[in-house]
């Protein structure tokens, strides 16, 4: 006769259930904590010291000296319940180290490729928790935002002003690609992602906080996929925050799918180029938000890849799409930021929509337009100097030269100097020692691209700087000269003679910055160290570059 539950006492039933549960836990496989230790090992060691070895096993994914360590971990099909990544984070592209004995790093692009390609199912798709120990790993501020030309493009497409503003905001929200957004896309469906919205503690500072957490953490919490309010509370002063990975129901799921088309290793080059074509046929406002991805992928297709029949056909289809080409070029010409316009024209060239000569003409047209509106500054000089010294169209060149001469502005002369004008070069070099701080700043940008090579020119500049009144402009001029890494004895002596005469500690620091970067062996080291000690002005901030230079001279 079967026994009823009432035949057992309640304490006996409870004891039996607890015994069964304990038996189940004892036989359950331990949770796997994967670690990617790019910099400090403090976080990993603290987790390892507190978690019971019978319940947790640790697997370090980084293989020192092996560049493809992440691919190796993926091939081994290591299955992770929790992942701890420790490293400096540069704000969006990679985790890196400051240790001299290590060179390993973890790029966000490599993580995206592994996640999108589904080539690392164990490491990524089985995760319950991720711990991102690095500054700004979950920073919510967008890297990109819709600019004014996007609103104008939407208006041209027939949207009302109110709709254009609203859609522009939605594009910024959807395509902002903050660090938080990218991590959510990489760690898709992971319930808990811990990270930092701004500055994170160094490993040695995180260690005692983790020790305090583990003193009262519930057993089995790590790898359980539940948010710990205790952990968040301890790290709250250090900006720790928590989010969940992206799900298919998330509004950004479509964006992840689009981004994955560029990095998914399962797709052929022809398929990726085909997707790029499909994207270029969308509203140009959305195309603009994909500019980084389009540039990066287009640059990654090598000549051999482009010659493959299917890929060549896909590339040719883009080049022959005149409708998309015209809409794209119209949008690019309307861009408010000269750097964006230049980048979009360079992409048009790589897509076969502009010849090299046409791209140069577009650049000259943009510069001429900026000059006509008196809108030339450091950005335009930087762009002009970044170009190779190419033979520019004669008529356009003459027009630029006439506009620059008429304006009398150093910035416009610097653009001409960047494009090869010797006369404009001399004018910009003279501006380095001007009393106008804005002109000095323009000369700084120019000389960063076109360093002084002529010894007589260097000596003339050094002498002119010495005659400048002590000011911020003089400090900037000295800082610019420091980037030239002087080796000419006469120029160095001219700068050195200025040190005792300086009435500003900032000027003295700028002089020391020149000397410490230069070939100071051509000077009398002991006499120079003595002069520095005797004439240096008191530093309000303690030891500085002057003290560092004195130590270097004394040790030589």
C-alpha positions, 0 to 999 in steps of 0.5 A: 500500500503506497504511503501518504505524505502524512506518514512522514513528519515535516522535519523528516521531509525537510531533512530529506529535501536538504540532503537531496539538494546537497547531493545534487550540488556536490555532484554539479560541475564547478562554474568556470570563471574565465579571465582576460588579464591584460594588465593587473592581475589583482582582480583575478587573484582576489576572485581566485582566493575567495571562491571555493576551488571545488565550486569554481575553476579558473581559466586564463585566456591570455597566452603570453607571447601568442597574438591570437590567444583569443582565437585559440581560446575560441577553438578550444571551446572553453565554456565560461560562466563568468568573465573577468577582463582587467586592463586599461581601456583607451575609451573605445578601441582596446584593453591594453597594459602599461607593463613593460614586460607584457604586450598583449591587448584585447581590441574591441573589434576582435571581440565584435568579430568573435561575437558576430561570427558566433565563432566563440560560443563558449566564451561569449554565449554561455556567460552569466556575468561579465566584469569589465575592470577598466575606465569608461568600459560602460560609459554611456555618452555617445561617440557619434551624434547627428550633425546639422547636415543630417537635419537638412538632408531629412528636410530635403527628403520631405520630412517636416522640420519637427520630424527632421529634428525628431528623426535626427535625435533617434539616429543619434540615440541608435547610432551613438555607439557609446562604450556601453552600447558596444559592450551590450552588443558584444555580450549579447543576452548576458544577464549582467555586465559590470563596468565603469561609467568613468574612472575605474580603480586600479587593481591595487585599489580594487583588491580591498573592495573585492575583499570586503565584498567576498566577506559577506557575499552569498555562496554561489553568487558569482556566475549566477547571473544576478546583480549584486547590490553589495558589489555595486555599493562598494564600487559606487564611488568609482562609478561602477554600473551594471547593464544587461546584454542586448536581446533580440527585443532590444531597439538596437538589435537591428543596429547590431545586425547591421554592424555584424555584417561588416565583421562576420567571418561567415560572410564572403567579401562579395556578401559584405560588399553587397550589404555595403551597397544596400546600406548606401541606398538607404537614407543618406542621414543613416549612411552618414552615421555608418561612415566609420564602418564604411570607411573601415571595411572599404579600406580592409578590402585588398587589391587581390580580394577586389579582383575575385569575380564575385567581389569585383561584380559587387564592387562594380555594382556600387560604382555604377549606381549613379542614383546613390552616388549623386545623393551621397555626393550632395550630402557630402558637399553639405557637411558642416565639418570639413573633416567629415566632408574630406572623409566622405570624398575619400570614401567616394574615391574608394567606391569608384564614385570619384577619380583621384583628380575629382577627389582633389578638385572636391577638396580644393572646392571645399577649401576655396569655399571655407576661405571665401567665408573666412572659415579657415582654422586649425582643422582646415590646416590639419586637413591640408597638411595631411594630404600628400604634396600632389599636383593641384589643378592650376586654376583652383590653385591660383584662386586659392593663392589670390584669396589667401593673399587678399585675406592676409590671414595666417591660417589661409597662408598655412593651407597654401604652405601645406599644399606646397607654396614656399612663399606661404611657408616662410610667412607661417614660420614667421608667424610662430614668433608673432604676438598673436596667440592664434597665429602661433597656434596655426604655426604649431599645427603646420610645423607638426606636419612640415618640420623645420629642416633648414638650419638657418631657418631654425637659428632665425626662429630660435633667435626670434623666440628669444626676443619675444616678450614673456607670454603664453605665445612665447611658451607655445612657440617654445613648445613648438620648437621642442617638437623639432628635436634640436641638434644644432648647437647654435640654436640650442645655445640661443635657447639656453641663453634665454633661461636666466632671462625668463620671468615666467616658470612656464617659459623656463619649463618650455625651455627645459622641454626643448633641452631634454628632447634635444642633443644636449651633449653639444652643450657643457652639461655641468655648466648647463646644470649649474645655470639651471639650478642657479636661475630656475624660478620656484615651481608652485607644483613641486618637481617638474621638467626642469628638475628632470633635466637637471637629474639627466644632466648630472647623471650623464 
